[in-house]
Amino acid sequence: MNWESIFSVSLEAIIGSTAIAYALAAIGLNVHFGYTGLLNFGQSAFLGVGAYGIAITVATFGLPLWLGVLVGLLAAVVLALLLGIPTLRLRADYLAIVTIAAAEIIRLFYRATDLRKWTGASDGLQSFSQDFYALNPFAGGKGIDLGLITFTDRELWILVVGWTLVLLSCLVVWLLMSSPWGRVLKAIREDEDAVRSLGKNVFSYKMQSLVLGGVIGALGGFVFALDRAAVQPDTYGTEFTFFAYTIVILGGAARVFGPVVGSMIFWVLLVFIDSALSEASNNKVFPEWFMTTSQAGSVRYILVGLGLILLLIYRPQGIFGDKREVMLDGR
């Protein structure tokens, strides 16, 4: 087995663009679920409107990249308002139902053949990242070689921008959650009736939380789209949100850096197990009746899922979680 190759792709996964995008999605979801107690099952929709905000603005209408960023952020705010206004005054499960349905509606909207000239339908859109990479200060260089892993100048640029966004998002969340505003959110998570009895506008605080988490999620959509220089609607399906929830739970809900560490652990586990199983299957370590190379991708989810089940049983607050904050009951 080629262990060098296995460790190489695994180390790249720890700090790669996919880990960045999911970290941003999970940070936003942590604001919703971890700090406010909102059951948002449509976080993928916020990443989708962010990514398509850039893609449609630049590729379809030929407008500047900076305007596409503003459009994507504005679209995330509008989406949060549309989801929150009819649901946040009701029980938490209504928000869950509406958000998971909205995420599918938006995905199918981008797939619609009648909108192909604007959204590209199921083929998606390309040719919108040139302005972003034109700003690359590493252009023309050889990238960076860290021994087992190497990054080209383009990859290095997206990593610098992406991790900067992650750190800034964590800083904003930490500052806000350490403020009186953040303490009100945590109180709403524990008992919103008690908060309401103290004269606080619970609906307004919930809406602000939904907007903030959605905007941070849209940043993840930017990273995802610019790294791949393409958008495709099926990328932003419901499994994206479920992965983000897994990352929040793994790292520890209501912890500032929990989603970041959770994303890194989640992706390195998936990539390491997939690479190791594929190598083992290619080298006939396992008999074909036990597992073929094409089945390795499914087996990795089984093993990671089993690990998460054990985590919920023995450490329901997550790896870095605090029992005094949020603890999920895995019994």
C-alpha positions in Angstrom: 0.0 0.0 0.0 1.1 3.5 -0.9 1.0 5.1 2.6 2.7 8.2 1.4 -0.1 8.9 -1.0 -2.7 8.1 1.7 -1.2 10.6 4.2 -0.6 13.2 1.5 -4.3 13.4 0.4 -5.3 13.2 4.1 -3.2 16.1 5.1 -4.4 18.2 2.1 -8.0 17.5 3.3 -7.3 19.0 6.7 -6.6 22.5 5.3 -8.2 22.2 1.9 -10.9 24.3 0.4 -13.6 21.8 1.1 -12.8 21.8 4.8 -12.9 25.7 4.6 -16.3 25.8 2.9 -17.8 23.3 5.4 -16.3 25.1 8.3 -18.0 28.3 7.3 -21.3 26.5 6.8 -20.9 24.9 10.2 -20.0 28.2 11.9 -23.2 29.7 10.6 -25.2 26.7 11.6 -23.6 26.9 15.1 -25.0 30.4 15.4 -28.4 29.0 14.6 -28.4 25.7 16.4 -25.6 25.9 19.0 -26.2 29.4 20.3 -29.9 30.1 19.5 -31.5 26.7 19.3 -32.9 27.2 15.8 -33.4 24.0 13.8 -32.2 25.1 10.4 -32.1 22.2 8.0 -31.6 24.4 5.0 -28.0 25.8 5.5 -27.1 24.5 2.0 -29.6 27.0 0.6 -27.5 29.9 2.0 -24.4 28.5 0.4 -26.2 28.1 -2.8 -27.5 31.6 -3.0 -24.1 32.9 -2.1 -22.4 30.9 -4.8 -25.0 31.6 -7.5 -25.0 35.3 -6.5 -21.4 35.5 -7.7 -21.9 33.2 -10.7 -25.0 34.8 -12.1 -23.8 38.3 -11.6 -20.4 37.7 -13.3 -21.0 34.9 -15.8 -24.5 35.8 -16.9 -24.6 39.6 -16.7 -20.9 40.3 -17.0 -20.7 42.5 -13.9 -17.8 42.9 -11.5 -16.9 40.3 -9.0 -17.3 42.7 -6.0 -20.9 43.3 -7.1 -21.4 39.5 -7.2 -20.2 39.2 -3.6 -22.7 41.9 -2.5 -25.5 40.2 -4.4 -24.7 36.9 -2.8 -24.7 38.4 0.7 -27.9 40.3 0.0 -29.5 37.1 -1.3 -28.6 35.4 2.0 -30.2 38.2 4.0 -33.4 38.1 1.9 -33.6 34.3 2.2 -33.2 34.5 6.0 -36.0 37.0 6.2 -38.3 34.9 3.9 -37.7 31.8 6.0 -37.9 33.5 9.4 -40.8 35.9 9.1 -43.5 33.1 8.8 -41.8 30.6 11.1 -39.9 32.1 14.0 -43.0 33.0 16.0 -44.0 29.3 15.9 -42.5 26.1 17.4 -38.9 25.2 16.4 -40.0 22.2 14.2 -41.8 24.6 11.8 -38.5 26.3 11.0 -37.0 22.8 10.4 -39.8 21.9 8.0 -39.7 25.2 6.1 -35.9 25.3 5.8 -35.4 21.8 4.5 -38.2 22.4 1.9 -36.7 25.8 0.9 -33.3 24.3 0.3 -34.8 21.8 -2.1 -36.9 24.5 -3.8 -33.9 26.7 -4.4 -31.9 23.7 -5.7 -34.7 22.8 -8.2 -35.1 26.5 -9.1 -31.4 26.6 -10.2 -32.0 23.3 -12.1 -35.0 24.6 -14.0 -34.5 24.3 -17.8 -36.6 27.4 -18.4 -33.9 29.4 -16.5 -31.0 27.8 -18.4 -29.8 31.1 -20.0 -29.4 32.6 -16.5 -28.5 29.7 -14.2 -27.2 27.1 -16.6 -29.8 24.6 -15.3 -28.3 21.2 -14.3 -25.0 22.1 -16.1 -24.4 25.1 -13.8 -22.2 28.1 -14.6 -18.5 28.6 -15.2 -16.2 31.4 -16.2 -16.8 33.8 -13.3 -13.6 33.4 -11.2 -11.1 35.2 -13.4 -11.4 38.5 -11.5 -10.7 36.7 -8.2 -7.6 34.9 -9.4 -6.4 38.2 -11.1 -5.9 39.5 -7.6 -3.7 36.5 -6.7 -0.4 37.9 -5.2 1.1 34.4 -5.7 0.5 34.3 -9.4 3.4 33.2 -11.5 5.1 31.5 -8.6 5.5 27.8 -8.0 3.1 27.7 -5.1 4.3 26.0 -1.9 5.9 22.6 -1.2 5.5 21.3 2.3 7.0 17.9 1.7 4.1 15.5 1.6 1.7 18.1 0.3 2.0 20.8 -2.3 -0.3 23.6 -3.4 -0.3 25.6 -6.6 -0.4 29.4 -6.6 -4.2 29.2 -7.3 -4.7 26.8 -4.5 -2.6 28.8 -2.1 -4.6 32.0 -2.9 -8.0 30.3 -2.2 -6.6 28.8 1.0 -5.3 32.2 2.3 -8.6 33.9 1.5 -10.7 31.0 2.8 -8.9 30.6 6.2 -8.9 34.4 6.6 -12.7 34.3 6.3 -12.9 31.4 8.8 -10.8 33.3 11.3 -12.8 36.5 10.8 -16.1 34.7 11.2 -14.9 33.0 14.4 -13.7 36.4 15.7 -17.1 38.0 15.0 -19.0 35.0 16.6 -16.7 35.2 19.7 -17.2 38.9 20.1 -21.0 38.7 19.6 -21.5 35.7 21.9 -19.4 37.4 24.6 -21.7 40.5 24.5 -25.1 41.0 26.0 -26.6 40.2 22.6 -25.0 36.8 22.6 -26.1 36.1 26.2 -29.7 36.8 25.2 -29.4 34.3 22.3 -28.2 31.6 24.7 -31.0 32.4 27.1 -33.5 32.0 24.2 -32.0 28.6 23.5 -32.6 27.5 27.1 -36.0 29.1 27.7 -37.4 31.6 25.3 -40.6 32.1 27.4 -38.4 33.3 30.3 -36.6 35.7 28.0 -39.9 37.0 26.6 -41.2 37.6 30.1 -38.2 39.9 30.7 -39.3 42.2 27.9 -37.0 41.0 25.2 -38.2 40.7 21.6 -37.4 37.0 21.0 -38.6 37.1 17.4 -36.1 40.0 16.6 -33.2 38.2 18.2 -34.0 34.9 16.4 -34.2 36.8 13.1 -30.9 38.5 13.7 -29.3 35.1 14.5 -30.8 33.5 11.3 -29.5 36.4 9.2 -26.0 36.2 10.7 -25.6 32.5 10.4 -27.0 32.6 6.8 -24.5 35.3 5.8 -21.6 33.3 7.2 -22.9 30.3 5.3 -22.9 32.4 2.1 -19.2 33.0 2.6 -18.7 29.2 2.4 -20.6 29.2 -0.9 -18.2 31.8 -2.2 -15.2 29.7 -1.3 -16.8 26.6 -2.8 -17.7 28.3 -6.1 -14.4 30.2 -6.6 -12.2 27.2 -5.8 -14.0 25.1 -8.4 -14.5 28.0 -10.8 -18.0 26.5 -11.4 -21.4 26.1 -9.7 -23.8 23.2 -10.1 -27.1 23.1 -8.2 -26.9 19.5 -7.0 -23.8 20.4 -5.0 -26.0 22.3 -2.6 -28.4 19.4 -1.7 -29.7 18.5 1.7 -26.7 16.2 2.4 -24.6 19.4 2.6 -26.6 20.6 5.6 -26.5 17.2 7.2 -22.7 17.1 6.9 -22.6 20.6 8.4 -24.7 19.4 11.4 -22.3 16.4 11.8 -19.4 18.8 11.9 -21.1 21.0 14.5 -21.9 18.0 16.7 -18.4 16.5 16.2 -16.5 19.6 17.2 -19.0 20.6 19.9 -22.0 22.9 19.6 -21.8 26.4 21.1 -18.0 26.4 20.9 -16.4 29.1 18.7 -13.8 26.9 17.2 -15.8 23.7 17.4 -17.1 23.8 13.8 -13.6 24.6 12.5 -11.9 21.7 14.2 -14.9 19.5 13.5 -14.7 20.2 9.8 -11.0 19.4 9.7 -11.5 16.1 11.6 -14.5 15.1 9.6 -12.8 15.5 6.2 -9.5 14.0 7.2 -11.3 10.9 8.5 -13.4 10.6 5.3 -10.4 11.0 3.0 -8.1 8.9 5.0 -10.5 6.0 5.3 -11.5 6.2 1.7 -7.9 6.3 0.5 -6.8 3.5 2.8 -9.7 1.3 1.8 -9.2 2.0 -1.9 -5.5 1.2 -1.6 -6.2 -2.0 0.4 -8.8 -3.1 -2.2 -6.4 -2.4 -5.1 -3.7 -4.4 -3.5 -6.0 -7.3 -2.8 -5.7 -6.9 1.0 -9.4 -7.7 1.2 -11.1 -10.5 -0.8 -13.5 -9.3 -3.5 -16.5 -10.9 -1.8 -15.8 -8.7 1.2 -15.3 -5.3 -0.5 -14.4 -4.1 -4.0 -12.8 -0.8 -4.9 -16.1 0.8 -6.0 -17.6 0.0 -2.5 -14.8 1.7 -0.6 -16.6 5.1 -0.8 -19.8 3.6 0.8 -17.9 1.8 3.5 -16.1 5.0 4.6 -19.5 6.5 5.4 -20.5 3.4 7.4 -17.3 3.6 9.5 -17.5 7.3 10.1 -21.2 7.0 10.9 -20.4 4.3 13.4 -17.8 6.5 15.0 -20.4 9.4 15.3 -22.9 7.1 16.9 -20.4 6.1 19.5 -19.5 9.7 20.0 -23.2 10.6 20.7 -23.4 7.8 23.2 -20.3 8.4 25.2 -19.7 12.1 24.6 -22.9 13.7 23.5 -21.6 17.3 23.9 -19.0 16.6 21.1 -15.2 16.5 21.3 -14.7 20.0 22.5 -18.2 20.7 23.8 -19.2 21.8 27.3 -22.0 20.0 29.1 -23.1 23.3 30.5 -23.8 24.5 27.0 -25.5 22.1 24.5 -25.5 18.3 25.0 -27.3 16.0 22.6 -29.0 13.0 24.1 -27.8 9.9 22.1 -29.7 7.3 24.2 
